[in-house]
Amino acid sequence: MPLSTAAPLPTKPLPATSSLFPTPGIAADPPLANGAVPSDARDWRLHKHADYQRVYQASRKQFSALLTYFVAAQPAECAGAGPRIGITAGKVLGKAVERNRIKRRMRAAIVSNLDALRVNVDVVLHPKRSVLTAEWTALGNEVRRIFVKIEEGNTRGLPERGAPEGKAPERKA
């Protein structure tokens, strides 16, 4: 007597073109300097708690209408991997459903504007609660404006291009 009324699984092997098997002759992504293999879908994201803490320690809080953000230069072991961006959504933003919606909207806005940020920096974005009700175009424009500002080097705490490593740019009077 069978334990389940579900149809049995087929015993035929999956075709070689299945996404579960790599295509022969196509090389995998080369590993990064630290040995990690980049993921196409998530290679722009900050993952480790230590990276978030380093960004917080190395920069000042910057403000915009819908977000606050922190920017820091990437460490030497991650240099050349492109910009990495982290999103935080604390409990002050609302219940889990609202926080998840904020994070989904932020991820979509980041992906659609990632071409505006080409420098090797780590960015941590803190959305405000108004991101929930903001128009999609306003959110996208705000993220793009922040990325352009970072790209131009106008953010305090980042060395100017060509400036010696570790020295902050001189302030203009």
MIVEX-261166 format. One record per residue (C-alpha): residue in one letter; z, y, x. Coordinates in steps of 0.05 Angstrom, whole numbers, plus 5000, padded with zeros to 4 digits. Layout:
# MIVEX-261166
aZYX;...
//
This chain:
# MIVEX-261166
m500050005000;p497950675031;l503351205042;s498551775026;t493251874974;a489352335020;a482552115045;p482751795114;l480452215173;p473552045201;t473651635265;k467151925293;p468152375353;l466753115345;p459953365368;a459553655438;t457854345409;s464654375376;s469154965396;l474354455419;f470154245478;p467354715531;t459854755537;p457554405601;g454254865652;i457855495628;a463355735675;a470155925647;d473056615657;p475256715729;p482856755738;l486157425750;a489757595815;n496357315787;g492856655768;a492656775693;v486156675656;p484357265611;s483457145537;d477557495506;a481257675442;r487757915472;d486458135543;w487858865526;r495058725504;l501758775539;h505558125530;k511758125575;h518258475561;a518658675634;d511959045628;y514559445568;q520859625606;r516859835668;v512560295625;y518760605593;q522060725660;a515861005694;s513761525641;r515962035590;k515261985515;q508962345491;f508162565419;s502462595369;a502062655294;l502261905277;l504861595342;t509261685402;y506961355465;f508561205538;v503561135595;a504460845665;a499860625721;q498959875726;p502559495781;a498459245840;e498258525816;c494858715750;a490359265777;g483059195757;a484458815693;g482959425650;p487759805605;r493459415573;i496559665508;g502959465474;i505159615403;t512259645379;a514659665307;g522159675300;k526159545237;v526660295225;l519460265201;g521059825142;k521459105122;a517358555156;v511458625109;e510759365123;r511859285199;n506458735201;r501659175163;i502959755211;k501659295270;r495159015239;r492659725227;m494459935297;r491059325329;a484659465290;a484760205310;i485960025383;v480259515385;s475360005352;n477160555402;l478360155466;d471760405495;a474861095502;l480160845552;r477260575617;v482760735667;n487560185691;v493960395656;d499260075612;v500460425546;v506060295496;l504760575426;h510460705377;p507460835308;k511061265258;r512061045186;s506561505164;v501461015194;l502460595131;t499661145086;a494961495134;e487461485121;w483860975164;t479361505196;a485461945212;l488961355247;g482661165286;n481561895307;e488861955329;v488361335372;r481761575402;r484762255417;i490661935453;f485961485494;v481562075513;k487662475534;i489961905578;e482961815606;e482562555625;g489162495662;n492663045621;t498562595607;r504762775649;g507062255698;l500261975717;p497462135786;e490862515784;r484662155808;g484262215883;a491562395889;p495661955936;e499161375902;g506261515880;k505662275881;a505462655816;p500163195807;e502163895824;r503364345764;k499164955752;a502965595739;
//
